[in-house]
Amino acid sequence: MATHNRSYASADEKLRRFEVYRSNMEFIEATNRNGSLTFKLGETPFTDLTHEEFLATYTGDVRLPPERRGMQDDSDEEDAVITTSAGYVAGAGAGRRTVAVPESVDWRKEGPVTPAKHQGQCAACWAFAAVAAIESLHKIKGGDLISLSEQELVDCDDTGEATCSKGYSDDAFLWVSKNKGIASDLIYPYVGHKESCKKQLLGVHNATVRGVVTLPENREDLIMAAVARQPVAVVFDAGDPLFQNYRGNGVYKGGTGCSTNVNHALTIVGYGTNHPDTGENYWIAKNSYGNLWGDNGFVYLAKDTADRTGVCGLAIWPTFPTIR
């Protein structure tokens, strides 16, 4: 684990971590030898953690209350008209129409995607997913590619319940809209825990959004139409041990521990067909576990699944920002 700059408080703790690491590596190697997966497992920053420790530290509560889901419009109207910031309502632009979209999109190749970041032991995945979407939209609309501040959201977002263990990306978009912008992480750097809001920095606006569009749940086709225009934040169940040790080389389909009991947030930055390793349709998602997890911090997820909720609940609550 030297690659991951691990240090331990005592010799006993180091020995315990080594035993956990060895057990996880045995699981990884046995699973890869089995050959039944459409992706590869490997050492990640979390290989010295038990699965229970991983879940407790690196996942959080992103499940929306039932009353929030009632805000969605799943009607048969031509456009999906969804929640936005105060006084602003807009169509998703895809809705119930058949919309021509590219067969594949990868916003990383177009330039408006920052490298994968690491949330650390503050499970503010909701903030990272939201910031990634804002960063990309700002660049797509003609701005510079700027690494924005997740910490400002963790500290200052008073739209809902914003903490290191709970929060919602759509609330983050609404807060940025209400604040008329968000600072860069150079101005308001990430510290990995919640602090008092630095109100003197709230007037620093390196990017802004107008509001938020939330797509109807269980519609991967609408997510695809939206991602053709910009990255989209989604919720996800990261509860399977396979996800903890995902290292790429194929499409993640979840495992027996994958459900719609979502506990994590990602940003969809592309999609495609006929993945070179598996021949399957896939999403490209940006994670917040650093670049030593997955494929340089990104994960390929199964797309167009038989389950309408998407792989591991991906299609339950897709949301994205709008801009002035």
C-alpha positions as CSV (number, residue, x, y, z in Angstrom):
1,M,0.0,0.0,0.0
2,A,3.0,2.3,-0.3
3,T,1.5,3.6,-3.5
4,H,-1.4,5.0,-1.5
5,N,0.8,6.8,1.2
6,R,-0.6,4.7,4.0
7,S,0.7,5.2,7.5
8,Y,-0.6,3.5,10.6
9,A,-0.8,4.5,14.3
10,S,0.9,1.5,15.7
11,A,2.6,-1.8,14.8
12,D,-0.5,-3.7,15.8
13,E,-2.7,-1.5,13.5
14,K,-0.2,-2.1,10.7
15,L,-0.3,-5.8,11.2
16,R,-4.1,-5.8,11.3
17,R,-4.2,-3.7,8.1
18,F,-1.8,-6.1,6.4
19,E,-4.1,-9.1,7.2
20,V,-7.1,-7.2,5.8
21,Y,-5.1,-6.3,2.7
22,R,-3.9,-9.9,2.2
23,S,-7.5,-11.2,2.6
24,N,-8.7,-8.6,0.0
25,M,-5.9,-9.5,-2.4
26,E,-6.8,-13.2,-2.2
27,F,-10.4,-12.3,-3.0
28,I,-9.3,-10.1,-5.9
29,E,-7.0,-12.7,-7.4
30,A,-9.5,-15.5,-7.0
31,T,-12.3,-13.4,-8.6
32,N,-10.1,-12.4,-11.5
33,R,-9.0,-16.1,-12.0
34,N,-12.7,-17.1,-12.1
35,G,-13.1,-15.2,-15.3
36,S,-16.8,-14.6,-14.9
37,L,-16.6,-10.8,-14.6
38,T,-16.7,-8.3,-17.5
39,F,-14.1,-6.2,-15.7
40,K,-11.0,-6.5,-13.5
41,L,-10.4,-6.1,-9.9
42,G,-7.1,-4.9,-8.4
43,E,-5.4,-3.0,-5.6
44,T,-7.1,0.3,-4.8
45,P,-6.8,2.9,-2.1
46,F,-9.3,0.8,-0.1
47,T,-7.7,-2.6,-0.2
48,D,-6.5,-2.4,3.4
49,L,-10.1,-1.8,4.5
50,T,-12.8,-4.3,5.3
51,H,-15.9,-3.9,3.2
52,E,-17.8,-2.6,6.3
53,E,-15.1,0.0,6.9
54,F,-15.2,1.0,3.2
55,L,-19.0,1.5,3.3
56,A,-18.9,3.4,6.6
57,T,-16.2,5.8,5.3
58,Y,-16.6,6.2,1.6
59,T,-20.4,6.0,1.0
60,G,-23.2,8.1,2.4
61,D,-26.9,8.9,2.5
62,V,-28.0,10.1,-1.0
63,R,-31.5,8.6,-0.8
64,L,-34.1,11.2,-1.5
65,P,-37.2,11.3,0.7
66,P,-40.4,10.1,-0.9
67,E,-41.8,13.7,-1.0
68,R,-38.8,14.8,-3.1
69,R,-39.5,12.1,-5.7
70,G,-43.0,13.6,-6.1
71,M,-41.3,16.7,-7.6
72,Q,-40.5,14.7,-10.8
73,D,-42.7,14.9,-13.8
74,D,-43.2,11.4,-15.4
75,S,-46.1,12.5,-17.6
76,D,-46.6,11.8,-21.3
77,E,-45.9,15.4,-22.3
78,E,-43.5,15.9,-25.2
79,D,-40.8,17.5,-23.0
80,A,-39.9,16.4,-19.5
81,V,-40.5,19.6,-17.4
82,I,-38.6,19.2,-14.2
83,T,-37.6,21.1,-11.0
84,T,-35.3,24.1,-11.3
85,S,-34.2,27.0,-9.2
86,A,-36.6,29.6,-7.8
87,G,-38.9,30.9,-10.5
88,Y,-37.4,29.0,-13.3
89,V,-38.9,25.9,-15.0
90,A,-37.4,24.4,-18.2
91,G,-37.8,21.4,-20.4
92,A,-35.2,18.7,-20.3
93,G,-35.1,18.8,-24.1
94,A,-35.5,15.1,-24.5
95,G,-38.8,14.2,-22.9
96,R,-41.0,11.8,-24.8
97,R,-39.8,12.6,-28.3
98,T,-37.4,10.5,-30.3
99,V,-34.3,12.6,-30.3
100,A,-31.3,11.9,-32.5
101,V,-28.1,11.7,-30.4
102,P,-24.6,10.5,-31.2
103,E,-23.9,6.8,-30.9
104,S,-21.1,7.6,-28.5
105,V,-20.0,10.6,-26.4
106,D,-16.9,11.0,-24.2
107,W,-16.6,14.5,-22.8
108,R,-13.1,13.7,-21.5
109,K,-11.9,13.7,-25.1
110,E,-13.6,17.0,-25.8
111,G,-11.8,18.7,-22.9
112,P,-14.4,19.8,-20.4
113,V,-13.7,17.2,-17.7
114,T,-11.2,17.8,-14.8
115,P,-9.2,14.8,-13.5
116,A,-10.8,12.5,-10.9
117,K,-10.6,13.9,-7.4
118,H,-10.6,12.1,-4.1
119,Q,-13.3,12.8,-1.5
120,G,-11.1,11.3,1.3
121,Q,-12.9,10.3,4.5
122,C,-15.6,13.0,4.0
123,A,-18.2,11.0,2.0
124,A,-19.4,14.2,0.2
125,C,-19.8,12.3,-3.1
126,W,-22.9,14.4,-3.8
127,A,-20.8,17.6,-3.8
128,F,-18.1,16.0,-6.1
129,A,-20.8,14.8,-8.5
130,A,-22.4,18.2,-8.7
131,V,-19.1,20.1,-9.0
132,A,-17.9,17.8,-11.8
133,A,-21.2,18.6,-13.7
134,I,-20.8,22.3,-13.2
135,E,-17.1,22.3,-14.2
136,S,-17.9,20.6,-17.4
137,L,-21.0,22.8,-18.3
138,H,-19.0,25.9,-17.6
139,K,-16.4,24.8,-20.1
140,I,-18.9,23.6,-22.7
141,K,-20.6,27.0,-22.6
142,G,-17.3,28.8,-23.4
143,G,-15.7,29.3,-20.0
144,D,-12.3,28.0,-18.9
145,L,-11.9,24.5,-17.4
146,I,-11.7,25.4,-13.7
147,S,-11.5,23.0,-10.7
148,L,-14.3,24.2,-8.5
149,S,-14.8,24.0,-4.7
150,E,-16.5,21.0,-3.2
151,Q,-15.6,22.3,0.2
152,E,-17.7,25.4,-0.3
153,L,-20.7,23.2,-0.8
154,V,-19.9,21.0,2.2
155,D,-19.5,24.1,4.4
156,C,-22.1,26.5,3.0
157,D,-24.9,24.6,1.2
158,D,-28.0,25.3,3.4
159,T,-30.5,24.1,0.8
160,G,-31.0,20.7,2.4
161,E,-28.8,18.4,4.5
162,A,-25.3,19.0,3.4
163,T,-22.7,17.1,5.4
164,C,-19.8,14.7,4.9
165,S,-22.3,11.8,5.1
166,K,-25.4,13.1,3.5
167,G,-26.4,15.4,0.7
168,Y,-28.0,15.8,-2.7
169,S,-26.5,17.0,-6.0
170,D,-29.6,18.8,-7.0
171,D,-29.6,20.8,-3.8
172,A,-26.0,21.7,-4.6
173,F,-27.0,23.0,-8.0
174,L,-29.8,25.1,-6.4
175,W,-27.4,26.5,-3.8
176,V,-24.9,27.6,-6.4
177,S,-27.8,29.2,-8.3
178,K,-29.0,31.0,-5.2
179,N,-25.5,32.1,-4.3
180,K,-25.0,33.3,-7.9
181,G,-21.8,31.2,-8.2
182,I,-19.2,29.0,-6.7
183,A,-15.5,29.6,-6.1
184,S,-12.6,27.5,-7.4
185,D,-10.9,25.0,-5.1
186,L,-7.8,27.2,-5.3
187,I,-9.8,29.9,-3.5
188,Y,-11.8,27.6,-1.3
189,P,-9.7,24.4,-1.0
190,Y,-10.9,21.0,0.0
191,V,-10.0,19.9,3.6
192,G,-12.0,16.7,3.8
193,H,-14.3,17.6,6.7
194,K,-17.1,20.1,7.3
195,E,-16.1,23.5,8.7
196,S,-17.9,26.8,9.3
197,C,-18.9,28.5,6.0
198,K,-16.3,31.0,4.9
199,K,-18.8,33.7,4.2
200,Q,-16.2,36.2,3.1
201,L,-15.6,33.9,0.0
202,L,-19.3,33.6,-1.0
203,G,-18.9,36.5,-3.4
204,V,-16.1,34.8,-5.4
205,H,-17.8,33.3,-8.4
206,N,-15.5,31.3,-10.8
207,A,-18.6,29.6,-12.3
208,T,-22.3,29.8,-11.9
209,V,-25.5,27.9,-12.8
210,R,-29.1,29.0,-13.4
211,G,-30.9,26.1,-12.0
212,V,-31.3,22.3,-12.1
213,V,-33.2,19.8,-14.2
214,T,-34.1,16.5,-12.7
215,L,-35.1,13.8,-15.2
216,P,-37.9,11.3,-14.7
217,E,-36.6,8.2,-13.0
218,N,-36.0,5.0,-14.8
219,R,-35.3,6.5,-18.2
220,E,-31.8,5.7,-19.4
221,D,-32.8,7.1,-22.8
222,L,-33.3,10.5,-21.3
223,I,-30.0,10.3,-19.5
224,M,-28.4,9.5,-22.8
225,A,-30.0,12.5,-24.5
226,A,-28.9,14.8,-21.7
227,V,-25.3,13.4,-21.6
228,A,-25.1,14.1,-25.3
229,R,-25.2,17.8,-24.3
230,Q,-23.5,17.8,-20.9
231,P,-22.4,15.6,-18.0
232,V,-25.2,14.4,-15.6
233,A,-25.0,13.7,-11.9
234,V,-26.6,10.4,-10.8
235,V,-27.0,8.3,-7.6
236,F,-25.6,4.8,-7.4
237,D,-25.3,1.8,-5.1
238,A,-21.6,1.3,-4.4
239,G,-22.4,-1.4,-1.8
240,D,-20.9,-4.4,-3.6
241,P,-17.4,-5.5,-2.7
242,L,-16.5,-5.6,-6.4
243,F,-16.9,-1.8,-6.6
244,Q,-14.5,-1.3,-3.8
245,N,-11.8,-3.0,-5.8
246,Y,-12.8,-2.1,-9.4
247,R,-9.8,-1.4,-11.6
248,G,-11.3,-1.1,-15.1
249,N,-10.6,-3.2,-18.1
250,G,-14.3,-3.7,-18.8
251,V,-17.9,-2.8,-17.9
252,Y,-19.1,-3.0,-14.3
253,K,-22.5,-4.7,-14.0
254,G,-22.7,-4.8,-10.3
255,G,-22.7,-7.9,-8.1
256,T,-25.0,-9.6,-5.6
257,G,-24.6,-6.6,-3.3
258,C,-25.8,-4.1,-5.9
259,S,-29.3,-2.8,-5.6
260,T,-31.4,0.3,-5.7
261,N,-30.4,1.2,-2.1
262,V,-28.2,4.0,-3.4
263,N,-25.4,5.3,-1.2
264,H,-23.1,7.1,-3.6
265,A,-23.1,9.7,-6.4
266,L,-21.3,9.8,-9.7
267,T,-21.1,12.0,-12.8
268,I,-21.9,10.5,-16.2
269,V,-19.4,12.0,-18.6
270,G,-20.1,9.8,-21.6
271,Y,-21.5,6.7,-23.1
272,G,-20.8,4.3,-25.9
273,T,-21.6,1.0,-27.6
274,N,-19.5,-2.1,-28.2
275,H,-17.0,-1.7,-25.4
276,P,-13.6,-3.0,-26.7
277,D,-13.3,-5.4,-23.8
278,T,-16.9,-6.7,-23.7
279,G,-18.8,-5.6,-26.7
280,E,-21.5,-4.0,-24.5
281,N,-23.2,-0.7,-24.3
282,Y,-21.8,1.4,-21.4
283,W,-21.8,4.6,-19.5
284,I,-18.6,6.5,-18.6
285,A,-18.8,7.8,-15.0
286,K,-16.4,10.0,-13.1
287,N,-16.0,8.9,-9.5
288,S,-14.5,10.7,-6.4
289,Y,-12.1,8.0,-5.2
290,G,-9.0,9.4,-6.8
291,N,-7.1,8.3,-9.9
292,L,-5.7,5.1,-8.3
293,W,-9.2,3.6,-8.3
294,G,-10.9,2.3,-11.4
295,D,-9.7,3.5,-14.8
296,N,-7.8,6.7,-13.7
297,G,-10.7,7.4,-11.4
298,F,-13.5,6.6,-13.9
299,V,-15.7,3.6,-14.2
300,Y,-17.5,2.0,-17.2
301,L,-21.0,1.0,-16.2
302,A,-23.5,-1.3,-18.0
303,K,-26.0,0.7,-20.0
304,D,-29.5,-0.2,-21.3
305,T,-30.0,-2.8,-18.7
306,A,-33.1,-5.0,-18.4
307,D,-33.8,-3.4,-15.0
308,R,-35.4,0.0,-15.7
309,T,-33.7,1.5,-12.6
310,G,-30.3,1.0,-14.4
311,V,-27.2,-0.7,-13.0
312,C,-27.1,-0.3,-9.2
313,G,-29.9,2.3,-9.4
314,L,-28.2,4.7,-11.7
315,A,-31.4,5.8,-13.4
316,I,-33.3,6.6,-10.2
317,W,-32.4,10.3,-9.8
318,P,-30.4,11.9,-12.7
319,T,-29.9,15.6,-12.4
320,F,-27.9,18.3,-14.2
321,P,-27.4,22.1,-14.0
322,T,-28.5,24.7,-16.4
323,I,-26.4,27.9,-17.1
324,R,-27.1,31.5,-18.0
